[in-house]
Amino acid sequence: MFESEDLNFWTCTSEILDRMRHGGGGVLCTVVDKTGKQNLLTLGWGQIGPFYHGNPIFIIAVAPMRYSWRFLEQVPEFVIAVPDDALGSAVELCGTKSGRDLDKFKAAGLTPVSSVHVHAPSILECPINVECRIYTSIAPPHMLLTPEHRQRPLTEQHTIYFAEVLGTYRWQMNSGAKECDHKGNQEV
Ligand SMILES: Cc1cc2nc3c(=O)[nH]c(=O)nc-3n(C[C@H](O)[C@H](O)[C@H](O)COP(=O)(O)O)c2cc1C
């Protein structure tokens, strides 16, 4: 039903960083737990660089108080789904509401798609999906964030996750599935 187009991660990095930097609105991060339940949240903190076994590295920071945190602890994978301008309200919803209270995919009108390398889903509407597998993490207390940060309760101090990038894709409806006959029926 869906087909993927391979993207070169390095050509996507300025778009990813523009979205993540202050004022950029953030990127989406999808997660899955060991029962297969999916969730997503908005992220603004992260780093990108070379290399882990030849793959790029994606570093994110997620606070233990987030519902998504226990997903990352159970299944050490995530997808960074980079929105375009049309998805501004979806990104805001995912950064202000918790998956504890609602299905954010439904509420934000986002379509989860099976990823290629990881169990965490990609997002059809996002033009860039970066599939990441965590290889190590650093739990608080640590010295990686600001001194002000270290004054906060431990549940508000972010765990830092280091992941390797396994693939970068854009998803679309299978071209056959998009063809409709004159009665509006979809060909398969
Ligand atoms: C622009 C923006 C950037 C954010 N960046 C982060 C971040 O880097 N790390 C984090 O833990 N939370 C971040 N948040 C907050 C979470 O997205 C927010 O608390 C979300 O509701 C958590 O969802 P969850 O409880 O379903 O996991 C950010 C929120 C916004 C709006």
The ligand as an ORCA input file, in Angstrom:
! r2SCAN-3c Opt
* xyz 0 1
  C       9.191     22.583     20.030
  C       9.214     21.516     21.098
  C      10.405     20.846     21.354
  C      10.450     19.845     22.338
  N      11.631     19.182     22.562
  C      11.697     18.182     23.480
  C      12.911     17.454     23.667
  O      13.928     17.649     22.979
  N      12.916     16.482     24.631
  C      11.802     16.187     25.387
  O      11.873     15.283     26.245
  N      10.639     16.862     25.226
  C      10.549     17.846     24.278
  N       9.380     18.528     24.078
  C       8.215     18.212     24.915
  C       7.432     16.953     24.472
  O       7.246     16.927     23.072
  C       6.049     16.971     25.158
  O       6.212     16.951     26.560
  C       5.137     15.845     24.701
  O       3.815     16.167     25.092
  C       5.507     14.485     25.299
  O       4.613     13.532     24.798
  P       4.430     12.085     25.452
  O       4.041     12.276     26.923
  O       3.313     11.441     24.657
  O       5.725     11.359     25.313
  C       9.296     19.517     23.100
  C       8.097     20.200     22.845
  C       8.051     21.177     21.854
  C       6.739     21.891     21.579
*
